[in-house]
Amino acid sequence: MHDKPVALVTGSARGIGRGIAIRLAREGFTVAINGVTVDPGDTTQGAYEVKTSIELAGGQADVFPADISSVEQRQAMIDAIEKRWGRIDLLVNNAGVAPKVRLDILESTEDSFERVININLQGPYFLTQLVANKMIAWKQVGKIPNPRILFVTSISAYTSSPSRGEYCVSKAGLSMVAKLFAHRLGEYGIPVLEVCPGIIKTRMTAGVTDKYDKLIAEGLLIDKRWGQPEDVAGVVSAFARGNLDYSTGERIEVGGGFGVRRL
Ligand SMILES: NC(=O)c1ccc[n+]([C@@H]2O[C@H](COP(=O)([O-])OP(=O)(O)OC[C@H]3O[C@@H](n4cnc5c(N)ncnc54)[C@H](O)[C@@H]3O)[C@@H](O)[C@H]2O)c1
């Protein structure tokens, strides 16, 4: 069996997931990088760029393609990681999508609702169920000493944006999923944490740069800057090291003070 702890980071071919994968590799995790479509021939972007970056820095990683909204692909990914390394010590549920088009809640469509809920909520719910059962069994036979599970939700879990209602609903639901698994897995000593990014500079927010530049300049945040993937990775890393185990079931906002009510 592989002698280093293994972290699976979903949606880690770019953005926040990439930042988390690189940070965890630096901290000694072997990283399972996940993306939907991957091109082994391209090491300049996407999953293989992340793998190459990790390896050049002396770390270990491999790519496991899967669409997390597919039952079969989730199962195949976990089987492949088990075959390769025989363990998953940390699951980071990071993959997620915004609606393809921001449509007002009075006009938004069932198709977009289903897509966003399947990827952001149903996928991580059942992926976590699958991995949690493995972790329980592996912990009981002493293969993994400290399994942990983390959910990347959003400030949208508790902030209304009527132009992307389906996204807010998916993240509010995922926030409860984190609590449910924290509760259920407590007896097995598996801590679960929810991390809520605020406004983070990634491809997801590229189309709304002007809007957020303006809001930040006008004082929306205490720390008047965009968040970076590394800001989120810092909290994930503290959790991965065991520093937040007693905070199981809690959520931590990484939003530059977005959530602080101010007068
Ligand atoms: N950027 C922000 O401001 C922000 C704020 C709050 C929360 N988030 C959340 O952080 C997470 C990462 O977002 P990001 O900003 O890095 O976005 P991003 O679009 O740059 O990256 C998302 C990643 O998830 C992957 N992905 C999408 N659908 C997938 C699927 N079905 N199966 C597997 N992988 C899939 C994408 O390929 C991509 O690599 C998401 O859950 C997002 O909702 C982002």
The ligand as an ORCA input file, in Angstrom:
! r2SCAN-3c Opt
* xyz 0 1
  N     -14.679     31.560     -7.788
  C     -15.450     31.947     -6.797
  O     -15.601     33.145     -6.552
  C     -16.158     30.938     -5.938
  C     -16.855     31.436     -4.833
  C     -17.513     30.545     -4.014
  C     -17.463     29.198     -4.274
  N     -16.792     28.735     -5.366
  C     -16.805     27.292     -5.572
  O     -15.484     26.815     -5.625
  C     -15.423     25.649     -6.431
  C     -14.339     25.817     -7.475
  O     -14.706     26.898     -8.317
  P     -13.665     27.750     -9.195
  O     -13.927     29.163     -8.919
  O     -12.307     27.206     -9.059
  O     -14.280     27.463    -10.648
  P     -13.629     26.925    -11.996
  O     -14.743     26.961    -12.968
  O     -12.372     27.649    -12.303
  O     -13.238     25.432    -11.616
  C     -14.210     24.457    -11.388
  C     -13.608     23.107    -11.664
  O     -14.619     22.106    -11.454
  C     -14.601     21.231    -12.556
  N     -15.911     20.625    -12.782
  C     -17.031     21.234    -13.218
  N     -18.015     20.323    -13.351
  C     -17.490     19.130    -12.993
  C     -17.993     17.816    -12.946
  N     -19.250     17.549    -13.310
  N     -17.184     16.807    -12.538
  C     -15.904     17.068    -12.190
  N     -15.356     18.297    -12.218
  C     -16.151     19.317    -12.618
  C     -14.196     22.109    -13.727
  O     -13.715     21.319    -14.801
  C     -13.132     22.972    -13.099
  O     -11.874     22.360    -13.120
  C     -16.823     25.471     -7.012
  O     -17.554     24.536     -6.250
  C     -17.435     26.844     -6.867
  O     -18.843     26.800     -6.791
  C     -16.147     29.570     -6.194
*
